[in-house]
Amino acid sequence: MSSAFPAMKILQPLSTTRSPEKPLFDLLKSPSSFLGSASKLRFNAQKPSPSSSYSSSCHRPSTIVAVSDVVKEKKTLKSNSSLSNLLITKEEGLELYEDMVLGRAFEDMCAQMYYRGKMFGFVHLYNGQEAVSTGFIKLLKQEDYVCSTYRDHVHALSKGVPARAVMSELFGKTTGCCRGQGGSMHMFSKEHNLLGGFAFIGEGIPVATGAAFTSKYRREVLKEAGCDSVTLAFFGDGTCNNGQFFECLNMAALWKLPIVFVVENNLWAIGMSHLRATSDPEIWKKGPAFGMPGVHVDGMDVLKVREVAKEAIARARRGEGPTLVECETYRFRGHSLADPDELRDPGELLNFVILVYFVFPFL
Amino acid sequence: MVFHFCITRHELLLFEALREGLEEEMDRDPRVCVMGEDVGHYGGSYKVTKGLAKKYGDLRVLDTPIAENSFTGMAVGAAMTGLRPIVEGMNMGFLLLAFNQISNNCGMLHYTSGGQFKIPIVIRGPGGVGRQLGAEHSQRLESYFQSIPGIQMVACSTPYNAKGLMKAAIRSENPVILFEHVLLYNLKERIPDEEYVLSLEEAEMVRPGEHVTILTYSRMRYHVMQAAKTLVNKGYDPEVIDIRSLKPFDLYTIGNSVKKTHRVLIVEECMRTGGIGASLTAAINENFHDYLDAPVVCLSSQDVPTPYAGTLEEWTVVQPAQIVTAVEQLCR
């Protein structure tokens, strides 16, 4: 195993003691630059810190504290107690594993069908990003809402829409979740509270904000005390330069809406590199500017994503307002199945592939 | 014609009628809420929501930041998840910023979701040419929105139909755009005390006649009625219909009128190109060609930005004298 990837450290499996001092994967201790953007993005030389997987280390004091700092504090307070809150049970682990494998297998089948001429249009696959969808959505209840983009097949699957219904939709059949009327980019499910599927980037974020508004309205105006639905809005790095993103960050923080803004930063918007499009590429920083915590997490590690998600969703449920979570991830395929994907460096892909294969075999 | 066998009426201005309709619906259904700029504490730029925030609270009458696209999208998300929001565009023109959400989500989401989600949203606001408000505040968005599949459009013109259409729009399960006019908010009328709701898809017979069908809506109704006085004095008998429903057209009422008079004049405030009149002309030609004795004539605003200078502004909009001339030529 080690010979193929000489630059990599062999990582210990999960069963050994894990603590904040010895995270499963320590970004800064590895010589190769994983999460390609991360090292390029650091404008200051960073000191390795124990919880380095949360690189929200703010060198200057700020009044807004990142969620991860709060989580870190809580961990040190409870250092004497068992570390069971970091581990997952076998049942949970199997659930996460199944969800991610389903997502991957589903997308691979889509590619097969497309290239065999049985599926048409714009199909955007999620290969490589499964940890984000699984890490977040598997923590939700049925009555929580998910709002996605055109890269929505796996969000639908994670939320509980049957794979059969999603696949039928991709073939344009009436048995599809949207009766074949929506297609790949418009996955909706009233039963599972999946609010779309949107073709234009950014246009789903206000819809998600609206669902969060309804949750607050039901609690405060309609006096439904038990209503604590949380909404997750998924979108990419390209969307973070769009007006609707900023407008909704403002409104969500202003009215303390129960929403989590999840950025799936895969570094590329079709052929536009995030670094070429964004003045300050560190997206998580934009949260505190609007008065909400900004968290940066390794989006290839489902357990890290889940941990951050747990805190962000709990925050929203408690009525403390929104969180901006930037998940650094990577798409293994092109932007869509029609994308020749000639601009990305294959070496970049390789870095992320290594990480995935080291994270998966923990069971 | 609509006959009211009511015992009592009360007098109010058009903007008060809108507010009355809104308030009745908010009392009736707690899921009805309002969102827009300055709708809450300020009471609305034309006072349509005055006093409502005090009565219903800041969440039900929500003062939004200046972000049309996002708060319209937020209203769509709220509508999908069980609320019945009314979005106010401070001026209809500002809703150009919200075109993304109005077209893609208001209009199409019911369809793309395979019918799973309904969007019971009302988008309303003042539009049309005012008194020297300048080009950007004088826009007629009905022509831009009419092609959006899935939305319904109505235009009010009297306190009576303003209240009735507001209530109907709120109760509708479909997205409805309610066009109000900046110059009509202070019209006074006695309306029934008893509750009433109008149909969103019906045109209003303003003045029955025999010689020519004049189709109009919103502010132009008043220019037409002014012209009608002159025409009557000259011996003409125009039938005036306020179409009210801009999408879909009430072709039943319009058709019956065309079959009677055989001549049609459309008077609108939209631009000539791609306006409501253009669509209506096509619809009448397609459906009632055999009944026409003359080509459909359409009087619209000039295809220019509305000038600031008062005299120039007047010239871009159809005036009663032009309507009289057009009828005389049509009935020759």
Contacts between the chains, C-beta under 8 A, distances in Angstrom:
chain1	res1	chain2	res2	distance
A	145	B	81	6.9
A	147	B	77	7.5
A	176	B	114	7.3
A	177	B	114	6.9
A	178	B	112	6.4
A	178	B	113	5.6
A	178	B	114	3.4
A	178	B	116	7.0
A	179	B	114	3.7
A	179	B	115	7.0
A	180	B	114	7.5
A	181	B	111	5.8
A	181	B	112	6.0
A	181	B	113	7.8
A	181	B	114	4.9
A	181	B	115	7.9
A	182	B	112	4.2
A	182	B	113	6.3
A	182	B	114	6.2
A	183	B	112	7.9
A	186	B	112	4.1
A	186	B	113	6.9
A	188	B	112	7.1
A	188	B	113	3.6
A	188	B	114	6.8
A	188	B	116	5.3
A	188	B	117	6.4
A	189	B	116	7.0
A	190	B	113	7.6
A	190	B	116	4.2
A	190	B	117	6.3
A	195	B	77	6.7
A	195	B	80	6.0
A	195	B	81	7.5
A	195	B	117	7.6
A	196	B	109	7.1
A	196	B	112	7.7
A	196	B	113	7.0
A	197	B	112	7.3
A	197	B	113	7.9
A	198	B	104	7.4
A	198	B	105	7.8
A	199	B	104	7.4
A	200	B	100	6.3
A	200	B	104	6.2
A	203	B	73	6.3
A	203	B	100	5.7
A	203	B	101	6.5
A	203	B	104	5.8
A	203	B	105	6.4
A	205	B	70	7.6
A	205	B	73	7.5
A	206	B	69	7.0
A	206	B	70	4.5
A	206	B	71	7.2
A	206	B	72	7.3
A	206	B	73	2.6
A	206	B	74	4.8
A	206	B	76	7.2
A	206	B	77	6.4
A	206	B	101	6.5
A	207	B	73	5.5
A	207	B	74	7.5
A	207	B	76	5.6
A	207	B	77	3.7
A	207	B	80	6.9
A	207	B	105	6.4
A	208	B	77	6.2
A	209	B	70	7.1
A	209	B	73	7.3
A	209	B	74	4.7
A	209	B	77	6.2
A	210	B	73	6.7
A	210	B	74	4.1
A	210	B	75	6.2
A	210	B	76	6.0
A	210	B	77	2.2
A	210	B	78	4.0
A	210	B	79	7.4
A	210	B	80	7.1
A	210	B	81	6.9
A	211	B	77	4.7
A	211	B	78	7.2
A	211	B	80	7.0
A	211	B	81	4.7
A	212	B	77	7.9
A	213	B	74	5.9
A	213	B	77	7.1
A	213	B	78	5.2
A	213	B	83	7.8
A	214	B	77	7.4
A	214	B	78	4.9
A	214	B	81	4.1
A	214	B	82	5.8
A	214	B	83	5.3
A	215	B	81	7.8
A	216	B	59	7.2
A	217	B	33	6.9
A	217	B	59	6.0
A	217	B	60	7.8
A	217	B	78	7.3
A	217	B	83	6.1
A	218	B	82	7.5
A	220	B	59	5.8
A	221	B	30	6.6
A	221	B	33	7.7
A	221	B	57	6.9
A	221	B	59	5.5
A	221	B	60	5.7
A	222	B	30	5.8
A	222	B	31	7.4
A	243	B	67	7.8
A	243	B	69	6.9
A	243	B	70	7.6
A	244	B	69	5.9
A	244	B	70	5.2
A	244	B	73	6.9
A	247	B	65	7.2
A	247	B	67	3.8
A	247	B	69	7.1
A	247	B	70	3.7
A	247	B	71	7.9
A	248	B	70	5.4
A	248	B	74	7.6
A	250	B	65	6.0
A	250	B	67	7.3
A	251	B	64	7.2
A	251	B	65	6.4
A	251	B	67	7.0
A	251	B	70	6.6
A	251	B	71	7.1
A	251	B	74	6.8
A	254	B	65	7.1
